[in-house]
């Protein structure tokens, strides 16, 4: 069960990083678009 837990944790972290990166890129794109 420990192996599945670590796999789920890695998947969760990757998803979080992907979401945060998209959020930051969207904010940067918005600020550049307004100028």
Secondary structure in CASP SS format (residue, H / E / C, confidence):
PFRMAT SS
TARGET T0000
AUTHOR 0000-0000-0000
METHOD secondary structure of the structure
MODEL  1
X C 1.00
X H 1.00
X H 1.00
X H 1.00
X H 1.00
X H 1.00
X H 1.00
X H 1.00
X H 1.00
X H 1.00
X H 1.00
X H 1.00
X H 1.00
X H 1.00
X H 1.00
X H 1.00
X H 1.00
X H 1.00
X H 1.00
X H 1.00
X H 1.00
X H 1.00
X H 1.00
X H 1.00
X H 1.00
X H 1.00
X H 1.00
X H 1.00
X H 1.00
X H 1.00
X H 1.00
X H 1.00
X H 1.00
X H 1.00
X C 1.00
END
